[in-house]
Amino acid sequence: SSLAVPPYETRMRIFAASLATETNSFSPVPTSRASFEQTLYFRPGEHPDRGTLCTGPVYAARRRAKQEGFELIEGSCFWAEPSAPVTKDGYESMRDEILAQLRAAMPVDGVLLGLHGAMVAQGYDDCEGDLIAHVRAIVGPKVVIGVEQDPHCHLTEKRVRGCDILVCFKEYPHIDFLDRAEELVTLTLKAIRRE
């Protein structure tokens, strides 16, 4: 039938999750997993039907999946208000929760991550680079990884090498995070389709 969905659409699977905070290394206020859970913690499928600052890629991908017919697998979303470096066990538990969800979702064609870009944890100077590297180790070299970050990010070589697409908000105040999330989804889908 001429109305059939193209074959790549029926197979395309995208995983999306978010882990974000803006670390102030001089703050005396500790940041733990509980700090995230008290501020913003959505388990898979619990994300509301609106975008938030660092969960824009999940929201935009959900909307686009309905329009374009690809399968979206939602992972957990975490956000904590800016404070001191995250505890080592707190960061690792959130990271590992997302990674376990990604492993369970495999195979995927793309991964979308909503990050802040200035997250530091005890023992991790580059949490985003660490998360991206772990994602890359799971999905392999051919899966497209797209990342959205705040412009106040620490742009590291590890991140640039680990992901395929990295989009930052362009406005301050950050009024364009959903526009940039839409841009990220568009670029990721085009890369998967080799367009």
BAPA-909586 format. One record per residue (C-alpha): residue number from 0; y, x, z. Coordinates in steps of 0.25 Angstrom, whole numbers, m for minus. Each point is the difference from the previous one (the first is absolute). Layout:
<atoms>
  pos     py     px     pz
  NUM      Y      X      Z
...
</atoms>
This chain:
<atoms>
  pos     py     px     pz
    0      0      0      0
    1     14      5     m3
    2      4     m5     14
    3     m9      9      7
    4      5     10     10
    5     m1     14     m5
    6    m12      8      5
    7      8      9      9
    8      7    m11      7
    9    m13     m6      5
   10     m4     14      6
   11     13      5      5
   12      0      1     15
   13     12      5      8
   14      0      4     15
   15     13     m1      8
   16      4      3     14
   17     12      5      8
   18      2     10     12
   19     14      3      3
   20     10      5     10
   21     13      9      0
   22     m3     11     11
   23     11      6      8
   24     m6     12      6
   25     11      1     11
   26     m3    m14      5
   27     m6      0     14
   28     m6    m14     m3
   29    m15      2     m3
   30     m6     m7    m12
   31    m14     m5      1
   32     m9     m9     m8
   33      5    m11      9
   34     14      2     m4
   35     m4     m3    m14
   36     m8    m12      4
   37     12     m6      8
   38      9      2    m12
   39     m8     m3    m13
   40    m15      0     m1
   41     m6     m9    m11
   42    m15      1     m2
   43     m6     m2    m14
   44      4    m14     m5
   45     10     m2     11
   46     13      5     m7
   47     10    m12     m1
   48      5     m4    m13
   49     12      8      1
   50      3     15     m2
   51      4      9     12
   52      7     13     m1
   53    m13      9     m2
   54    m10    m11     m4
   55      7     m3    m13
   56    m12      5     m9
   57    m10     m9      7
   58      9    m12     m2
   59      4      3    m14
   60    m14      3     m4
   61     m5    m13      6
   62     10     m7     m9
   63     m3      7    m12
   64    m15     m1      2
   65      1    m15     m1
   66      8      1    m12
   67     m8     11     m8
   68    m14     m3      5
   69     m3     14      7
   70     m8      0     13
   71      9      4     12
   72     m7      6     12
   73      9      0     12
   74     m1     10     11
   75      7      0     13
   76     15      2      2
   77      7      7     11
   78     15      2      4
   79      6      6     12
   80     15      1      3
   81      6     14      0
   82     m4      8     12
   83     m7     13      4
   84    m12      6     m8
   85    m12     m9      0
   86    m12      4      9
   87    m11      7     m7
   88    m11    m10      4
   89     10    m12     m4
   90      3      6    m14
   91    m15      4     m3
   92     m5    m14      4
   93     10     m7     m9
   94     m3      9    m11
   95    m14     m1      1
   96      0    m15      1
   97      7      0    m14
   98    m10     11     m5
   99    m12     m8      4
  100      6    m13     m7
  101      2      8    m12
  102    m14      6      0
  103     m6    m14      2
  104      9     m5    m12
  105     m5     11    m10
  106     m1      1    m12
  107     15     m2     m2
  108      9      3    m12
  109     13      2      8
  110      5      2     14
  111     14     m5      5
  112      6      6     13
  113     12     m5      7
  114      5     12      8
  115     13      4      6
  116      0     15     m3
  117      5      5     13
  118    m12     m2      9
  119     m5     11     10
  120    m11      0      9
  121     m5     10     11
  122     m8     10     m9
  123      5     m6    m13
  124     14      4     m6
  125     m3     m8    m12
  126     m7    m13      3
  127      2     m5    m14
  128     m5     12     m7
  129    m12      0      9
  130     m3    m15     m3
  131      2      2    m15
  132     m9     12      0
  133    m11     m8      8
  134      2    m12    m10
  135     m2     10    m12
  136    m12      6      6
  137     m6    m14      0
  138      4     m5    m13
  139     m1     13     m8
  140      9      6    m11
  141      0    m12    m10
  142      5    m11      9
  143     15     m3     m1
  144      7      1     14
  145     14     m6      1
  146      9      2     12
  147     13     m6      4
  148      9      7     10
  149     13     m1      7
  150     11     10     m6
  151      1      6     14
  152    m14      6     m2
  153     m5     14      1
  154     m4      3    m15
  155    m12     10      1
  156     m8      7    m10
  157    m13     m6      6
  158      5    m14     m3
  159      5      3    m14
  160    m14      7     m3
  161     m8    m11      6
  162      6    m13     m6
  163      3     m3    m15
  164     12     m9      2
  165     11      1     12
  166     11    m10      0
  167     12      1     10
  168      9    m11      4
  169     14      3     m7
  170      9     m9      9
  171      6      2     14
  172     m1     m9      7
  173    m14     m2     m6
  174      2    m13     m7
  175     m8      4    m12
  176    m14      3      6
  177     m6    m12     m7
  178      6      4    m13
  179     m6     14      2
  180    m14     m6      4
  181      0     m8    m13
  182      4     13     m8
  183    m12      7      7
  184    m10    m11     m3
  185      5      0    m14
  186     m1     15     m2
  187    m14      0      7
  188     m6    m11     m9
  189      6      7    m12
  190     m6     13      4
  191    m14     m6      2
  192      1     m7    m13
  193      4     14     m6
  194     13     m7     m6
</atoms>
